[in-house]
């Protein structure tokens, strides 16, 4: 409808659009009839009669009906806009979830947040002003011209002559207005992203004495936004002045002048002159309405375009509900990765090439390699935030495409190197893993992650606030909380991405004991750089340039004398130098 993407509207939206449309159009016959009856009353008074007393109830009914229809019209407009805004925000959130972490490499977080909040507010104008009123504004002039023609065809011709001028004038500036509004939206999104980055990176900015430099950048961005906003206002005000002082007043003046001229010639009565003037006022109101909904529509269309582009983002994981119908059985799940390759969009070389690896139930496999070797890509392929270009991954012998994303992720507990904690309490962050978990189960998970003593010492216990992104906790505490969350999930597959990187040596020893106890009998993929962590694995897979360079047990790799053996030699040399310096 009106060229709007069907994803932006719901059946409820269209229901209220129709309600507003019917009420808006139905208001005008009531208005015309009311003005015509008033004209007849004036003619009767001119002849010495009082029709107002006789027709009092008719006039009262018409006024009341006009008021009720106007209320229904406004209600329909704003209910339509409310339904649309809720739907669009829900769509954006679902799309973010659908795209997964990969979206952060394409779009800034602040940009997405601005579109979903301030940007969507412009859809209010789009649906409450433009979406309904465009049809009302088209229908009303036709009805008004028909009414004036019925009263006097000469006045009707004069009024009809000015109708095409308004849309022609408004349309002439449409291209420039759309260009400015698009630039304004880009500037606003960029400023919102800069503002969010500055808040999240405040510590870094201060440590490098860059807060003033960033402040100047934001001032420049705000000035650019001010200029584009003023340009929008300038165009809008020039249109408003032209329409109100030009077409609106001119149309009323023309109607009055021609009607009086026709009255002087005896072609119309005084009451008909009054009816024509009153109807012409509605005519001028409609002309102003055309300009109003044009600008509202232009702003709303720009936001709708941004939302549509975002919803059109290619999902990195292909999924078919018909194919993904199988279940994983048993508490122990194996993983088979067979000749998997993946190339990031726009990249010249694949991040992973013909990668194969097996993880047997109850086995811990360490995946190691230099930065950029492809470890993170393998992890994302395993978690199905990315789809392989070729090859396949099997969980318990079942190809991943035959399993729903929910079923796969239900089988995996992830402890990332930089865990994300939501603003809230320790209990709320733990229950992300299992919503129905009791306090006793939370405490058991905290004990397993060596965080129980800290929580017990806090005055609020499980209700201790972790702050925005866990800022109230130390890096080690935040990582141990993420480990406790994975323990609570109790999934058969555990992916540990450098789980001890933020933990001191004393705590690391205790934590390894807890992890060994809690991951017994589970399939564990360990991505680590600390050799003390790697050495605890049953097997080690070494990656280089996106492919498997070597694999085997620790002793086999040391005997082979390859990359892993070189890492061990480097470690020993560094330790020897440190001891010599000490």
N, C-alpha and C positions, 0 to 999 in steps of 0.2 A: 504493500500500500504506500503510495507516494514515494516509491523508490527506497523505502526503508528496509534494511536487512531484517528478515523474519526473526533472526536471533535476538533482536533488540526489543521485541514486543512479545507479549503473552496473550492468551485468550482473554484474560482479565483486562489487559490493557485495551484490546480492541473493543471489548464490551463497553468500557467507559468512554472510549472514543465515539462509539455509536450513540451512546446516551447523550453526550455533550453535543454531538452533531445534530441530532434530532431536536434537542431542546433549543439550540442556538438558532436553527432555521425556523422552528415553530414560534419563536418569540416575535419574529417580524410580522406575520399576519395579525397577531394580537395588537402589535404596535400600530400597524396601518389602520386596522379597524377602529382602534381607540382614537387616533387622530381624525379619522373621517367622521366618527360620531361627534367629536367635539366641533368639527366644522359644521355639521348639520345643526348642532345646538346653537352655534353662532348665527347661522342663517335664520333659525327660528326666533332667536332673540331679536334679530334685526327686524323681524316682522311682528314682534310683540308677544311671542309665545315663549314658554319656559320648558324646553325639552329635558333640561338637566334633571328637574324634579321627577319627570316621568321615566327617564332612563337612568336613574341613579344606580339601581342595582346592576344594570348592564355595564355601566362605567366601572362600578366597584369590582365586578367579576373580571373585567378586562384588565384592570390595574393589578388585581391579585394574581391573575393567571400570568401576566407579564413578569411579576416579581418572582413567582414560583419557577417559571421557566428559566429566568435569569439565574436563579440559585442552582437549579439542576444543571444548567450549562456550565457554570463555574465548578460545581462539584465534579461533573464528568471530566472536565479538563484536568483538574488537579489529582483526581483519583487515577486517571490514565497516566499522568506523569509519575506519580508515586509508584504505581505498579511497574512502570518501565524502569525507573531508577533501581528498584530492588532487584529486578530481573537482570539488569546489566551488571550490577555489582556482583551478583551471584555468578553470572557467566564469566566475569573476569577472574574471580577467585577459582572457579573450577578449571579455567584455562591455565592459570598459573600452576595449579596442582597437576594438571595433565601434562604440561610442558616439563615440569620438574626442575631440577637445579640448572639444566642447560639454558633456561631463559635468562639467567643472570649474566651469562656471557654475551647476550645480545642486547639486553635492555637494562637500564639502571633501575634500581629498586625504587628510587624517588619518582621516576617517571611513571612507573606502573601505579604507585600509590596515588600520584596526583591525578591520573586519568580516572582511577576508581573512586576518588573522593570529590575534589573540586571540579574535575572535568565532567563527571556524571551529573553534577548539579546543573550544568547547562542544558542537559536533556530535559530538565524541568521546564525550561522555556520552550524547548522544542515541542514537547508533547502538550503542555498546558496552553501555549500561545499559538504555535505554528500548526501543529498536527490537526487540531480541530478547526481553528479559525480560518484556515485557508479555504475550506469548503464553505464555511459560513460567509466569508467575505466574497466568495464567488456567487453564492446564491442570493445574498441580500440585494446587491445592486439590480439584479434581474427583477426581483420582486418589487423593489421600490420604483424602478422605471415603469413596470407594468401598472402599478397603482397610479402613478402620476399621469401616464398615458390615458388611463381610464378617466381621470379627472379632467385633464386637458392635454391633447396630443401635442400642442405647440410647446408648452413647458416641458413635456416629456422629451421632445427632440433636443432641446437645449441641454437638459440634464444628461441625456445619453451621450452627447458629444464629448463630455469631459471624462467619461468613464475610462477609455483606453489610455488616457494620458498618465495616470498614476502608475500602473504596472510598467508602462514603457519607461518612465523616469526612474523608477526603482530598479528595474532590470538593467538599465544602462550602467549603473555603478556596481552591479553584483560581482563582476569579475574582480575588480579592485578590492572590494570589501572582503571577498573570500580569500584573496591573497594576503591581506593584512591580518585577518583572523587566523589563518593557518600559521603565519609567522608568530603571532601572539601566543598561540598554543605551544609552539616549539620553545619559545623563550620561557614560558611558565613552567613547562616540564623540566627544562634544563635548570632553572633556578631552584625548583623543588628538589631535584636530585643533588645539587650543590649544597643546599641547606642540610639535607639528611646526611650527606657525606661529612660535612663539617661537624655535626653533632656526634656522629659515630666515631670520627677520627680526631676528636678534640685533643686527646692526650698526645697523639703524634704531632699535630699542628703546634702545640705548645712546646714540645720537646725540641722541635726544629725551628722554633721562633717564626712560624709561618702563619700565625693567626691573623696578623695584620695584612699580609699578602693575600690570604684567602678572603679577608674582609673586603679588600679592594676589588677582588674579582666578583664578589657577591654584589657590591655596590654598582659595579659596571653592569652586571646582569639585571639588577633591579631598575637601573636607569633605562636599559634597553626595553624592559617590559613596560615601564612608564610611557616611553615614547610610542610604542605600538598601541598601548591602551588609549593614549590620547588621540592617535590617528583614528582608531575605531570610533571614539566618541565624536571626533570632528565630522566624520562621515555621517554618523547617526544623527547628530544635531542638525547638520545641513539638510539632511533629508526631512527631518521633523519640521524644521522651520519652513521649508519649501512646501511641504504637504499641508501644514496647518494654516500658514498665512496665505498660501497660494490656492491649492485645490480646494481645501475645506471651506475657507471663508468665501472664496470666489464662487463655489458651487451654490452656497446658500444665498449669496448676493444675487447671483444670476436668477435663481429660482424665484426670489422675492420680486426682483425687477420685472421679469417676464410675466409673473402672475399678476402683479399690479397693472401692468400694461394691458394684459388680457381682461382684467376687471374693468379698466377704464373703457374698454371697447364693448363691455357687456357680455363677454364670452364666459366669464366665471363669476361665481357669487363670492361674497366676503368669506363665508365659511370655507369654500373651496380654496381661496387664497391662503387662509390659515392652515388648512390641511396640507397644502403643497409646501408651505414654509416649514412646518413641523417635520414632514417627511424628508425634506431636503437636509434637515439637521441630522437625521439618521444616515442620510447619504454621505454627508461629510464625515460622520463618525466612522463609517465603513472605509472611506478613503484613508483615514488615519490608521485604521486597523490593518490595512494592507501593508503600509510601511512598517508598522510595529511587528507583525508576524514575519515580515521578510528578514529583519535583522535578528530576531529571535531564532528564526529558522537557520540563518547563516551560521550563527554561533553553534547551534545544536548540531547542524550537519557536520561541522568540523570535528566536534567531539565524536559524533557517530562514525565518521571516517576513521578516526584514531582507534576507536573500539573495534571497528570491523577489521582493520589491519592487524590488530593484536589477536583477535579471534581467528584470523586466517593463518597465524603462525603455524609452521609445520611441526607436528608432534614428533619428537625424536623416537617414540616407541609406537610401532604399529600394533594394533590390538583388535582382535575379532572376537566378539562375545560368543559366536557360534563355535569357533575353534577352541576357545579357552574353557573347556567344560570338564576337564579331568581333575581329579583330586590326588594329592600326595598322601600316601598311606605309611603308617609307622612313625616312630619317634626318631629314627636315624635316617638321614637323607644323604645320599652321595651326590657329587657334582661332577659332570663330565663336560669339559669345554673342548670342542672339536673344530680345529682349523678356522678360528674366528678372526675376522679382519674388520677394521673400522677406520674410516677416514672422516675427520671433522669437516663440515661444510666450508669450502673455501681453502682448505689446506692442500698443499701440493703432494704430501706424502702421508701414508696411513699412520695413525697413531699406534695401531696394533696390526701385526701381519701374521696370518696363519698361526695364531696362538692356540696351543693345546695344553690342557692341564687336567689332572684328575685329583679330586679330593674324596677320599674314602670316609665312611662313617667312623667317627671317633678319632680321626686323624687331624693333626695340626700341620698345615703346610704354610711355610713362610714364602712370601713373594717379595723379592728384593731387586734392587737395581738403582742406577743413578737417577737423578731428577730428569724427567722427560722421557724415561724409558718406556712408559705406557702402563705403569701400575694402577694409576688412578682410573684410566680408561677401562682397564679390565674390571676394576671394582664397579664402575658405573654400568658396564655391560652385565655384570652378575646381578646387580640390584635392579636391572631393567629400567634405568633412567636413560639408557641409550639402547638402540637396536643394532646388532651387528650387520654389516653389509653382506657378509657371507659367513658360512659356518653355522654351528648351532651350540646351544648350551642345554644340557639335560639335568633335571633335578629328579633324583630317584629313578632315573631311566626314562622320564617323561620329558619330551622337548618343551622348552619354555613357551613356545607359541600355543601349546595346548593347555597351558595353565594361565589363569587370570593373574593380573598384576597383584591383586589383593592376596591371592593364595601364595604367590611366590614371596612377597614381602612379609607375609605372616610367618614364613619359615626362617626368616633371617633377622638376627639382632646385630645392629651396627653400632660400633663405637668409633666415631670419626676422630681424626687428629685434633680438629678444632670444633668441639661440640657446640651446638647452639642450644642455649637455655632460654625458655620463654619467660617473659615478665610474669612473676607470680611466686608461689611458695615452692619449697622443696617437694612437698607432697604432690602439688599439681604437676610439677615437671616429671616426677616419677610416674605418675598415673597416665602420662602420655603413652607409656608402654602397655599398661593394663589398667583400664579405667576403674574396674571393679575391685582392685586390690585393696586389702585391708591394711590398717596401720601396722599390724604385726608383720605382714609380708613386706611392707616398705622398709621396716627396720631390719629385716633379714637381708634384704638386698643391700642396704647401707652397710651392714656388717661385712658382707662379701666384698664390698668395694672399699673397705677400710675407711668409711666415712661416718660410721655410727657414733664414735666418740665426739666428733665435731658437732653433729646434730644434737646429741644429747646435752652438750654443754651450752647450746644456744637457748636463750630464755623462751623462745617461741617454738622450739623443737621442729617438728615437721612443717609448721606454719611459718618458718623463717623465710622472709622474702629474699630471692636471689638477685633482684635488681634487673634492669634492662640488659638483656643478653648475658645475664650472669655476672654483671659487674660487681656485685656485692661479695662474690666469692673469689678466691685466688684461682689462678690457672689450674693448679693441681686439684683443688676442690671441685672445680667445674668439670674436669675430666673424670674424676672419680664419681661424680654424680651421674655423668653419662654412662659410665660403666655399670653403676647400680641400676640405671634404667634398662640397660641391656640384660642384666642378670634377672630383673623382674619379668622381662618378656619371656625368658626361658624358651627361646626358639631353638630348633635342632641345628641350625646353621649360624655360626657366629663369625662376623667379619670385624677384625680388630685392626684399625688403621693407626699404627704407632700409638698403642694404648698407654704407654708409659712415658711419653715424651715430656709431659709436664709434671712428673712426679719425682721426688727425691729418691736417692738410692735406698734409704732405709725403708721407705714406704713401698718402693718397687719390689723389694724382696717379699714382703708380706702380700702384696697384691698379686704377684705371680703365683703364690701358693693358693690364694683364693680363686684365681682364674683357672688354675689346673684342676681344682676340686669341682668348680661349677661348670666347666666345659667338658668334663669327662663324658665320653660317649657321644660327643657332638662333633660335627664337621666344622673345623675352624680354619679360616683363611687369615693369616697374620701378615700384615704389611708393615714392615719395620725397618729402621735404620740402625738401632742399637744392636750390636752384635750379641750382647748378653740376652736380648729378647729372642733374636733369630735362632740362637743355639738351642733353645728349648723346643724347636719345631721337629717333627718327625722327618719331614723332608723339606728341602729348600729349592725353590725355582728362581733362577736368576734371569732377569730380563735385560735386554739391550736393544735399542732402536726398534721397540715394539714387538720383538720376537723373543722366544725362549733361547737364551744363550747357553745355559747349562742347568742341570737339575740332578738332584740326588740327595743323599744324606750328607750331614756335615763332614763326616770322614771321607766320603767319596769325593766331595768337591775339593777338599783340602789336598787329596791325593792327585786330583786332576790338575791342580795348579792353574786354574783359570781366574775368572773375575772374583769369585768369592775368596779364593786363596789370597789374591792380591789385597782384598779388603782386610783380611786378617793380618797380613804383613804390615799394612799401613797403620792399623790400630796398634800393633805392638811397637812400631817405631815411634808413634806419637806418645805412647805410654812411657817408653824408654827416655825420650827427650824430656818429658814432664818430670820424671824421677831425677834426671840429671840436673835440671834447673832447681828442683827442690833441694 
